[in-house]
Amino acid sequence: MTSPVALILAGGENRRFWPLAHKSFLRIDGETLLRRRLRALAAAGFHDQIAIANPTNLDRVREESAGLDATVQIVLQEEPLGMGHAVLCAVDLLAGRFASRPLLVNQVHDLVADGLLDQVARRLQAREADGLVVGKRMTTYFPGGYLTLRDGLARGVVEKPPPGTEPSDLVKLVFDGFDRAGALLDALGAVDPNPTDQYERAFDRLMASSRIETIEYDGDWVAIKFPWDPLRALPFFFAGLAPEPEIGDARVHPSAVVAGPVRLGSGVRVLAGAAIVGPAIIGAGTIVGNGAFVRGSIVGRNCIVGYAAELTRSYVGDGCEFHTNYVGDSVIGDDVSFGSGTVTANLRLDEGNVRVAVGDARVDTGMAKLGAMVGSRVRVGINASLMPGVRVGSGSAIGPGAIVSRDVAEGRFLTVRQELEDRPNPFAIDGSARAGFRAALHGAVSPGHDGGAPAS
């Protein structure tokens, strides 16, 4: 048997993921999605790997690829011209030393159980078909590509068919196997190089003329496409937690509460009166301060969840700071600071699903509760309010007291102008009158009285 090669697509623009960047580097429990996938591929037997990077993330892809039980070669895609172009950027490898080897084309942000990679590797090594495709059986409509099947083989893909017209109930995941890497290159060369769908049309060509078998995947699956999808992925990552807290070398004050499936990273400090209720993952070096409350959330490394802050059902990146805030159902990038009193609203007044503008369309997120989505290096002043579904671009600042009901582009400074009136105080009370009032107030409740009414 010949060991298969994995090609990992990590060079896309991630436009739909704004204001967050680079889905591949979303960090969970100290490990990025890219690192997690490369490691899982190596464990499944893909010891030769090719990672496609772009000019903005090339160094980071190199960093994440180091030190694995696999040889990872980095290929640069200079321009974001689609999946087909990304594959062709690796033509020297795929038409050279890997031309006769089985190939898996994969993207990082289809989250699946690692067992699927083992199954794919075995099928590719067996070399009993011209290729394979993975489908997930759906009971409700999903806006993706649906497989067309005949005689148990994949014969094509219909992209985003209108609900009720799907050719099958199998949604295609991007785990595409080819018995020979050269076969994919030949198919790409035979179709028009339109970056929008070159890869898809080439694969359709192979499905129509070759024996492409299907693998029905029945495990958990989350596709990370939009900036709210990390919230949909929380249960996926919580599934691996132990039922009782994993404390390790974290320091937890005796008056703090850590309950249920909770994992505390190295050096975490949980101060007096704080509560962490699982499921939750707290990154290394983070401080959960006095009276803070974290539940159903992933918090990154070296954060400060300060006094009386509440983080609920949220994803928080590294190096973030909070203080007397409510952060609900929100996605927060790295190095974000919320001033005291700032809150994220997460429920519309009509309790309908939150809709978010993506390109020229408003997308129904399918979520009745969705807070803010905030890019990296954002500063928010005291007592600001971020309305449901608002996105804040990286490097922006929001002034105190602002009510933000629309998206904020990157690098903006959003402030509210307040008109103050300065005049003599018509309600001034002299000191003796104030002292009498306070004495009367303190005397209104006698010892032992319940305070409900003045004592007689």
C-alpha positions in Angstrom: 0.0 0.0 0.0 1.2 3.6 -0.8 0.7 6.2 1.9 -1.5 9.1 1.0 -0.6 12.7 0.8 -2.8 15.5 2.4 -3.2 18.9 0.8 -4.6 21.4 3.3 -6.2 24.6 2.0 -5.3 27.4 4.4 -4.8 30.3 2.1 -8.3 31.7 1.6 -9.4 35.3 2.2 -12.0 34.4 4.8 -14.2 37.3 3.8 -17.3 35.8 5.3 -15.5 35.4 8.6 -15.0 39.2 9.1 -14.4 40.9 11.6 -12.3 37.9 12.7 -9.4 36.8 10.5 -7.9 33.4 9.4 -10.3 30.7 10.5 -7.3 28.3 10.5 -5.8 30.1 13.5 -8.9 30.0 15.7 -7.5 28.8 19.0 -9.2 26.2 21.1 -7.7 25.0 24.4 -4.2 26.4 23.4 -4.2 24.8 19.9 -5.2 26.4 16.6 -7.6 24.6 14.2 -4.7 24.3 11.7 -2.4 22.7 14.2 -5.2 20.4 15.4 -5.9 19.2 11.8 -2.2 18.8 10.8 -1.7 16.7 14.0 -4.8 14.6 13.4 -3.8 14.0 9.7 -0.3 12.8 10.8 -1.9 10.5 13.4 -4.1 9.0 10.7 -1.1 8.2 8.5 -0.7 11.3 6.3 3.0 11.7 6.9 3.5 13.9 3.8 1.4 17.1 3.9 1.2 20.2 1.8 -0.2 23.4 3.4 -1.4 26.2 1.1 -0.7 29.6 2.6 -1.2 33.2 1.5 1.1 36.2 1.9 -0.5 37.4 5.1 -0.3 34.1 6.9 2.7 32.4 5.4 4.9 32.8 8.5 2.1 31.7 10.8 1.4 28.6 8.8 5.1 27.7 9.0 5.0 28.2 12.7 2.0 26.0 13.2 3.4 23.3 10.9 6.7 22.8 12.8 7.4 19.9 15.2 4.9 17.5 13.9 5.2 13.7 13.2 4.9 14.6 9.5 6.7 16.4 6.7 4.7 19.6 6.0 5.7 21.5 2.9 4.4 25.1 2.6 3.2 26.4 -0.7 2.4 30.1 -1.3 -0.8 31.1 -3.1 0.0 34.7 -4.0 -3.6 35.7 -4.9 -6.9 34.3 -3.6 -8.1 32.8 -6.9 -10.1 29.8 -5.5 -9.5 26.2 -4.6 -8.6 25.1 -8.0 -5.8 27.7 -8.3 -4.6 26.7 -4.8 -4.2 23.1 -5.8 -2.4 24.2 -9.0 0.1 26.2 -6.9 1.4 22.9 -5.6 1.8 21.5 -9.2 5.5 20.9 -8.8 4.9 18.5 -5.9 1.7 17.0 -7.2 3.0 16.4 -10.7 6.4 15.4 -9.5 7.2 13.2 -6.5 3.5 12.8 -5.4 2.0 12.3 -8.9 1.2 8.6 -8.4 0.3 8.8 -4.7 -3.3 9.0 -3.3 -4.2 12.5 -2.4 -6.6 14.0 0.1 -7.8 17.7 -0.4 -9.0 19.1 2.8 -9.8 22.4 4.6 -9.3 23.1 8.2 -12.6 24.6 9.1 -14.8 21.5 8.6 -14.7 20.2 12.2 -15.2 16.5 12.4 -14.2 13.7 14.7 -10.6 12.4 14.1 -11.9 8.9 13.4 -13.1 10.1 10.0 -9.5 10.8 8.9 -8.6 7.2 9.9 -11.4 5.9 7.7 -10.4 8.1 4.8 -6.7 7.1 5.0 -7.6 3.4 5.0 -9.8 3.8 1.9 -7.2 5.7 0.0 -4.5 3.3 0.9 -6.6 0.4 -0.3 -6.9 2.0 -3.8 -10.1 0.2 -4.7 -11.7 3.2 -6.5 -10.6 6.3 -8.5 -11.4 8.5 -5.5 -13.8 9.2 -2.6 -16.0 11.9 -1.3 -17.4 12.4 2.2 -21.1 13.2 2.8 -23.0 14.1 5.9 -26.7 13.0 6.0 -28.9 16.0 6.8 -32.5 16.0 8.2 -32.9 19.7 7.8 -31.8 22.0 4.9 -28.2 23.2 4.9 -27.0 25.8 2.3 -24.2 23.7 0.9 -23.4 21.3 -1.9 -25.5 18.1 -2.1 -24.2 14.9 -3.7 -25.9 13.3 -6.7 -25.7 9.6 -6.3 -26.2 6.6 -8.7 -25.5 3.0 -8.0 -23.8 4.0 -4.7 -21.3 6.2 -6.4 -21.0 10.0 -6.3 -21.9 11.4 -9.8 -21.9 15.2 -9.1 -22.6 18.0 -6.7 -25.5 20.5 -6.8 -24.5 23.7 -5.0 -27.1 25.2 -2.7 -30.2 23.8 -4.4 -33.5 25.5 -3.4 -35.0 23.8 -0.3 -37.0 20.8 -1.4 -35.0 20.2 -4.6 -32.0 18.5 -3.1 -30.8 15.5 -5.2 -30.0 13.6 -2.0 -29.8 14.1 1.7 -26.0 14.0 1.7 -24.2 17.3 2.1 -20.6 17.2 0.7 -17.8 17.9 3.1 -14.3 19.0 1.8 -12.6 15.6 2.4 -11.9 14.8 -1.3 -9.8 11.8 -2.1 -8.1 10.9 -5.4 -6.3 7.7 -6.2 -3.7 9.7 -8.1 -2.8 13.3 -7.5 -2.2 13.6 -11.2 -5.8 12.8 -12.0 -7.0 16.0 -10.2 -4.4 18.1 -12.1 -5.6 16.7 -15.4 -9.2 17.5 -14.5 -8.3 21.0 -13.5 -6.5 21.6 -16.7 -9.6 20.4 -18.7 -12.0 23.0 -17.3 -12.2 26.8 -17.6 -9.9 28.4 -14.9 -12.7 30.5 -13.4 -11.7 31.0 -9.8 -15.3 30.9 -8.5 -15.8 27.2 -9.3 -12.9 25.7 -11.2 -12.2 23.1 -8.5 -15.9 22.1 -8.2 -16.3 21.7 -12.0 -13.1 19.6 -12.2 -14.3 17.3 -9.4 -17.7 17.1 -11.1 -15.9 16.0 -14.3 -14.1 13.2 -12.4 -17.3 12.1 -10.7 -19.1 11.8 -14.1 -16.3 9.7 -15.6 -14.7 7.8 -12.8 -15.5 5.6 -9.9 -15.8 8.0 -6.9 -17.1 6.2 -3.8 -18.9 7.9 -0.9 -18.2 7.7 2.8 -21.2 8.6 4.9 -20.0 10.4 8.0 -22.4 10.2 11.0 -20.4 12.0 13.6 -20.5 15.6 14.8 -19.8 18.2 12.2 -19.5 22.0 12.3 -18.6 24.1 9.3 -16.8 27.4 10.3 -17.8 29.9 7.7 -19.3 32.9 9.5 -18.1 34.9 12.5 -20.9 33.4 14.7 -19.9 29.8 13.8 -17.4 29.5 16.7 -20.5 29.7 19.0 -22.1 26.8 17.1 -18.8 24.9 17.5 -18.7 25.2 21.3 -20.5 21.9 22.0 -18.1 20.2 19.6 -15.1 21.3 21.7 -16.8 20.7 25.0 -17.5 17.1 24.1 -14.0 16.1 25.1 -14.1 17.5 28.6 -14.2 15.3 31.7 -17.4 15.4 33.7 -15.5 16.9 36.7 -13.2 19.9 36.8 -9.6 19.5 35.5 -7.7 21.8 37.7 -4.0 20.9 37.1 -1.7 23.5 38.5 -4.3 26.3 38.6 -4.9 28.1 41.8 -8.5 28.3 43.0 -9.5 30.3 46.0 -11.4 28.3 48.6 -14.5 30.6 48.3 -14.6 30.2 44.5 -16.7 27.7 42.7 -15.5 25.5 39.8 -18.2 23.0 38.9 -18.9 20.5 36.1 -16.9 19.9 32.9 -14.3 22.6 33.2 -10.7 22.6 32.1 -8.3 25.2 33.6 -5.1 25.8 31.7 -1.6 26.1 33.3 -1.2 29.0 35.7 -4.9 30.0 35.8 -6.0 31.9 38.9 -9.6 31.9 40.1 -10.0 34.5 42.8 -12.4 34.8 45.8 -16.0 34.7 45.0 -15.6 33.8 41.3 -17.6 31.0 39.7 -16.9 28.9 36.6 -19.7 26.6 35.7 -19.1 24.0 33.0 -18.9 23.4 30.3 -16.0 25.8 30.0 -12.3 26.0 28.9 -10.1 28.6 30.5 -6.7 29.2 28.7 -3.3 29.3 30.4 -2.4 32.3 32.5 -5.9 33.7 32.6 -7.2 35.4 35.8 -10.9 35.0 36.7 -11.4 37.8 39.2 -13.5 38.4 42.3 -17.1 37.8 41.8 -16.7 37.0 38.1 -18.9 34.4 36.4 -18.0 32.2 33.4 -20.3 29.6 32.0 -20.6 27.7 28.7 -17.6 29.6 27.3 -14.1 29.3 25.9 -11.7 31.9 27.2 -8.2 32.3 25.7 -4.8 32.6 27.3 -3.6 35.5 29.5 -7.0 37.1 29.8 -8.4 39.1 32.8 -12.0 38.4 33.5 -12.2 41.1 36.1 -14.4 41.9 39.0 -18.1 41.1 38.5 -17.7 40.4 34.8 -20.0 37.7 33.3 -19.1 35.7 30.2 -21.9 33.4 29.0 -21.9 31.0 26.0 -19.1 33.0 24.3 -15.8 32.5 22.6 -13.0 34.9 23.8 -9.5 35.1 22.3 -6.1 35.6 23.9 -5.1 38.7 26.0 -8.6 40.1 26.5 -9.7 42.2 29.5 -13.1 42.7 31.1 -14.4 44.5 34.2 -18.1 44.6 35.4 -19.3 43.6 31.9 -21.9 41.3 30.5 -20.7 39.4 27.4 -23.3 37.0 26.2 -23.3 34.7 23.0 -20.4 36.7 21.6 -17.2 36.1 19.7 -14.3 38.2 20.8 -10.9 38.3 19.0 -7.5 38.7 20.6 -6.3 41.7 22.6 -9.8 43.2 23.3 -10.6 45.4 26.2 -14.1 46.3 27.5 -14.4 49.3 29.9 -16.5 48.9 33.0 -20.3 48.7 32.4 -20.0 47.8 28.7 -22.5 45.0 27.7 -23.3 43.0 24.6 -27.0 42.7 23.9 -27.9 39.2 22.7 -31.7 39.1 22.2 -33.9 41.1 19.9 -36.9 42.7 21.4 -39.1 40.6 19.1 -37.1 37.5 20.0 -36.6 36.6 16.4 -33.4 35.2 14.8 -30.6 37.7 14.5 -29.7 38.6 10.9 -26.3 39.8 9.8 -25.3 41.5 6.6 -22.8 39.4 4.6 -21.8 41.0 1.3 -25.0 42.2 -0.3 -27.3 39.9 1.6 -28.7 39.7 5.1 -28.1 36.2 6.4 -30.3 34.6 9.0 -27.9 33.2 11.5 -30.5 30.8 12.8 -29.7 32.0 16.3 -32.3 33.8 18.5 -29.4 34.7 20.9 -26.4 36.3 19.3 -24.3 39.1 20.8 -21.4 41.0 19.3 -18.6 39.8 17.0 -15.4 41.8 17.7 -12.1 41.7 15.8 -8.7 41.9 17.4 -7.1 45.0 19.1 -10.4 46.7 19.9 -11.0 49.0 22.8 -14.5 49.8 24.1 -15.0 52.6 26.7 -17.2 52.4 29.8 -21.0 52.0 29.6 -21.1 51.2 25.9 -23.8 48.9 24.5 -23.2 46.6 21.5 -26.5 45.5 19.9 -27.3 41.9 18.8 -25.3 40.8 15.7 -23.1 43.9 15.6 -19.6 43.4 14.2 -16.6 45.6 15.2 -13.6 45.6 12.9 -10.1 45.1 14.2 -8.1 48.1 15.5 -11.2 50.1 16.2 -12.2 52.0 19.4 -15.7 52.8 20.7 -16.1 55.7 23.1 -17.9 55.7 26.4 -21.7 55.5 26.5 -22.1 54.7 22.8 -25.0 52.5 21.7 -23.7 50.6 18.7 -26.5 49.3 16.5 -24.5 48.9 13.2 -21.2 47.4 12.1 -18.0 49.3 12.7 -15.3 49.1 10.0 -11.7 48.3 10.8 -9.5 51.1 12.4 -12.4 53.4 13.2 -12.9 55.6 16.3 -16.6 55.8 17.2 -17.7 58.4 19.8 -20.9 60.0 20.9 -21.2 63.8 21.3 -23.0 64.8 24.4 -24.3 68.3 25.1 -23.8 69.4 28.7 -25.8 72.3 30.3 -23.9 74.1 33.1 -26.0 76.3 35.4 -26.5 77.1 39.1 -28.0 74.2 41.1 -31.6 75.2 42.1 -31.9 72.2 44.5 -28.9 73.1 46.7 -29.3 72.0 50.3 -27.3 73.6 53.1 -25.3 71.4 55.5 -27.6 71.7 58.5 -30.6 70.6 56.4 -28.7 67.7 55.0 -27.5 66.6 58.5 -31.1 66.6 59.7 -32.3 64.6 56.7 -29.6 62.0 57.3 -30.4 61.7 61.0 -34.1 61.2 60.3 -33.2 58.6 57.7 -31.0 56.6 60.0 -33.6 56.8 62.8 -36.4 55.6 60.6 -35.5 51.9 61.2 -35.4 50.8 64.9 -33.2 47.9 66.0 -34.8 44.6 65.1 -37.2 46.2 62.7 -37.6 44.6 59.2 -37.1 47.9 57.5 -40.4 47.7 55.6 -41.9 50.8 57.2 -40.8 53.5 59.7 -40.9 52.5 63.4 -43.7 54.1 65.4 
